[in-house]
Amino acid sequence: MKSVLVVGGGPAGLVAAKTLLQYAGGTAYKVTLFEAADRVGGMWRSSPGEKGEICSPHMRTNLSRFTVAFPDLAWASVDLSDPAAGSKSSGPPAMFPRAWQVGRYLETYAKKFLAPDIVIYNRRVTGADFSGDRDGSWNVTSVDQTTRAESQDSFDYLIVASGFFHRAGPKIRQTHMQHGSGKRIQHSTQFRNVASFSDEAGKVVVIGGGISGSEAAATAAFQISNAKHAPGQTPAWADSKVYHVFDRPFYTLPRYIPQDPYNPAIQDFSLSPKFLPLDLILYNIGRRGGDGPITASIGQVPAEKAEKGHEFIRNLLGGDQRATGRMELVSKPDKIQYPAFTGVTDMYAEFVRDGLIVPVNGRVVNITQGANKNFSLEVTAQGPWANTDESMLHLEDVTGAVEATGFQSHLEYLSASVKQALGYDPESHRVPLLLSRGSVFNDTVPNIAFVGFYEGPYWGVMSMQAKIIAQRWDPKTFPNTALDALDTSAALSVRQAIKDRQLDVPQFWMADYVGLVEEFARSIGLQRDDSALGEGGPLFPARYRYETEEGSEAALVNREVADVLQRSEKEGLYAAAAAFRGMQGTWKLHRKVGSRLPSMPNGLFEGIAYFHPRHPTDPIYSAEYLYIEDGTLTMDNGMEFPATRRYAYRYQEISDTITAWFVEGDGLTVGDFFNKLEFYQPSDVEHGWMAKGHHWCSPDTYKSSCEFRFRGASLETFGITYEVSGPKKDYNHESWYSRVYPSAT
């Protein structure tokens, strides 16, 4: 048996160790895994209540649990009890799990597939050098994090699974900094709370776009919204505003998107599209078309393909984002020849529309601290995407900054000679090494392999990378063709294009998840399981497994995905989730009150309604708004007076339902139950999603009917009609909410 060291106990390291241990009936490899921490999980390992090293343990994933998983362990088999809250796991797992739940999944995976002596905890690798020719060995130096004792070991093979997003990228230049000011300039991996910057209100600046930047900006804005609208004392920093600086427009995708945004029958956007988790739509095999095998599209993006990408995303969103009122988020017609960039966030766009997030085009080049201890940021306009004629912009009175400026991989333990052989470039953070197609091998150093070492290491790709490594290194089959393309020229080409700042380099240069998995599976003779979904449908790890792997677990996931697809199509699953997300923000409200009692005149209400996001005040709910309406009620008898009311709206994922609640006298605390909305499909294409409710509020009865009209993922307008009857009540009121659109600037 050949000995293998796996460096890193995150998802990449765990799936690599498990795959090699099981390969050829467990007779091919003797595997050891060194993990520097005291538990597995990598960036996901933090428990509830901890800060987290790379991300908050309460952060939700951007992809569903079907994609954030391995083929042989279903989420249903993981105990997700929260030890901090003392709660037991109930109901199905969240569709988008929290980071600590992903950590629990990985702990379960390790316990199930790796014997206790496989993983060596608190062992940090400090040196790795290869000696001899192609049949040589790896000399590895490691340090026990507890005892500080140093060890020397030898292995036949080395797998680098220590993470591509291991540490924060380079910091922005800072001048005239005072002692302690560093705590107010945080990398996105460390940012947790706006309150950590200052007790006073000011500008909170997020630097960098894309995934981490949009998420950090939305998180900061949500915390400000919650501070203003949650029960309890309102801190002074609740009057802060978020300024988001980025050098290229990007689209903000919500977690649930429409699978059929456009309806040919009405030659317009469907008013009631079917919704699914975004990865089940984005990674749909059927979208690839053609009769030939699917191959991965890697590297720079041709103009025609880039334009199709913009069109596809705009159809999903219902527009080019100019409806937010900020042209900084809009890719102009002469720029859609370049690849579209995206972020995944449910709240960002509406925070922009309401002005709580202010997009700023450019690049921060310097941070200076003033006499009042706040900061001034210098922002330079950025080339083809500049939306201002000013070459330099200053953001003053900045209380805190979040640097979402990228990451660096951890490669210090590889010897200089090994890194040189692998084409290491310390200045190229996106392509630090020259690796083969799929970022697995470099044949110059044949006894090393990489798992999860690229931008966007989806778990299905990591599983495939591990299988490819197991085949290629098996002495019984070597040399084999598990990965024919060992050429590193594609990586070199992309690296040079990035250095040259070429505009056709995509946000993630290996982002073709469907193509990579299909190509890898074909190269190792692994058949996709189409038994539950047919030849099309979404791609996820459980569709690709060997017969020796946990078939029952994979079959469970396949059936669950098939059920989700069917329920979305037939029952309107996730329509409530999409509607609730879309309700965020500011609306024009028009209400007619029709009385059937002679003692009560009819009336007309005109005003503004606000749905303010805040933390759920009851943990059984996934999301919550404080609803406030203000306006003028004019009666038929000529009387006119100001009117206001408040409710709390809540969304529960387990039941996929929206409920409305009365608010107590403080205007913030949730009181008694008021109404529950049950969604159902409309009878024709001229209507949006329908919902109904029925509630007896002694001694009166309330019956509600609602309609939610969409444009892509965006909620354009919605209406709620109540029929109220009781001993002293007999009236209806019909309320229509239309989106407030600021003028684009």
Steps between C-alpha positions, in 0.01 A plus 500: 500500500616849416496759780316827446497815712198727467562853629182660632181372660245713316259356243779456243725307737221283638367390164854437376586282801172308486525439124855369509429282804208330326664470159562143379333361809737685731811321369668778301582778746596556861366848576590749772337841540666788686261768629640809672184561705345285771210392275417452136301739287745757368327837459173337616620358830380771742213419735203723588610780729859506369635777278630278223842523336395562137125552526232540763356166614155648434569595138276319253641320198451647153417162352241249614566196716477284186816663362675550836528125559680186395341206313503259792356705787156658493425799718208308644755272672666788689401604853462877487411561863627837617700451823512875569122536491432159650265426211440167336502455125144506365369482148711487185835682487499857374525524122794738546676377815690719741878470516499316834255248353740440211766440764272246668449329164878470457544367854239234423674418173837458673356277773321283247784444254832565676631282781620693809867442420473650150464865606781651707366816663696808609770410248616787280716420199797739487710341226461260208774412253520229236818296476617271226355436156140417408510209746636713783324604821371804683688610809248682717568711808211572734444657840262395774299812578458397865843371601702689233685176431635466146463182294659369183308257281533348156218432251475373144237754398382842616154652457469873556152565642588792725262739329511752221331767714733453794585854602416863427641663190730806496389801703428844359758771563440685827649830620498693829351208689464529876539223755202265497369626166561158345198361685282732292644378170410132470528243225171344395608173666511678836207740467208398720328812632467870414502573875867398514600810300359787703224600739424796275321521167700547182593335173577128500699427185524156339787474252468245223213356297386153410412226746667608825461875440127490426444265791694723742314812382161328535597369845602847620179654361288229661662561839425872468139423402464262791650750746239756392196275492549226761363521856737657750720806519614642166878560487641817347674303222155397372505827300803382302497438126691244292715610207603214273804563279561267204670534164258304281118465493360174628159335522354404837331160483256401775512145631167409340465586132236430234546201272257645244532879526374567149159384376476471118119482523483865603834600342610650828628404842290240678300650785512171692829320422602178675786547746790273598829533688735679262746213454225265383439745214850628427645147493228338291646250254216564257617858447814380324317375190663306218538127449870464571682457830508797735844654547615776731538856381811629677679831473416814306145549373419586136281806445202305362494268801540793741198675345290186541607486863379855563171425325443185705564675833288801407211268416537340842505836679239672285731771373849648494476643856445862397174472698713532813566861399877449483674472164816378673334156504408506129719355226458740209424370148861533385623302803284186482761353265696432818409229756229574755603512865259395775441502872255282692295699751130527574491856632768702320294636209217635717744658744648680199157609379418638846834680528640307795773363269666756271696342211824679407691417185877493534790360696614609848867596483559647845345518846591797720399559863401850604517688828154380603621139459267437206640419157518654156515268198642594162312333214624512140262450207553171321541499124215378280251467786548848644168678559648838584727752334687551826833318511513504881221481756538542877273324747516690828375421853553126457459318831607159373612316188463140382765380256338242271819499297555132437701218649837332488564128506723332757806357326783601734567142602595391147874526439636762264606235248154341497327835456737589221424172324128573536538845343429691819436873468447673838350807326230297327243437772240359261739260320791450741604163348492362146281192525337275244145523374284482810779632729613157620847411367826636369690214340832664584436385858293185441462396864306808607135581434257775596137479610281809527786722393321749276239775513160361592588144614154346477473175686407296195821605328706417810346154509594449135852630553549245779378216276732608219798505738419152633494357147809676376718402795387139521811297417281224349367733231776757464551653253132561429292761330296622795586849388644510150554874497810554716586812304535810720489754219137597574593604855797696367281675244243603761771619737643726232157631403433592864834679525420689180160597647320360197127559530395160366630314807197369692434550869597136561716356226396140578133577564353244256384263773282289269773468240770410752298229674379347175848506349660350810236228531547399138880486538476244781210299357245612756139499381256767611193369683196603296254262666311770691537801270550368149782623279450867589431677824738661748851373559599422860755261659258220588443433128861379468619208712666162474297190577717447808394834648201554726226440244215545745619848595539611139164350404338690787640830372400424141142431608497815713613718209239338273237576763611863529478542122154346490368704792636820348318420176174368643462660844681832476775406743723802578252751355448624856876525553540704182204723586623564853846593377346727240289689756807670646525873451274797430161488323231741390179390669150557360209361705125510450278443803147387419251499786169314505384675815318836474680627811843460335581690177724372222853628483819529297849469647809627317841460654836326521570155645834371621614142558809534721715183536598399852611190689211261567372564850404132525763241394246274328479759220759545227442869427296794626393852401367787704221641283418870529247691294441876512257706298170683483153345525227696321139402575201540270354753742796730437685430822877462455758403756846340524510126559772251586522137597765238568528125467774240512530267200679170541616222268539141618708274276377167637141574398589746219243745633465872571318619811398846621493603866374796698760727664489609862473857624874564469460463123772233484414193710304223331156445651209272409464300181306672221512311170662212311549497123467168316629520143346337196539527124282740300250363249643697206811684382348841566544471877788470739537252784187482714470455876213478741452520874227458760513616859248536777587790729228496764234600426587576135595289199771606252533339158786609278587453136831611349675522168877533446613605153862435404740618236771237509611466861378852578163562660344783298167547675273314738154536645325390820124504540328441835135410549411577862176402670384504861236637736611858436710459185406442140748640250778419259818676412711443194864607520739514205872549543707629208877521509663839550757549224764766561640681198822338378813695593 
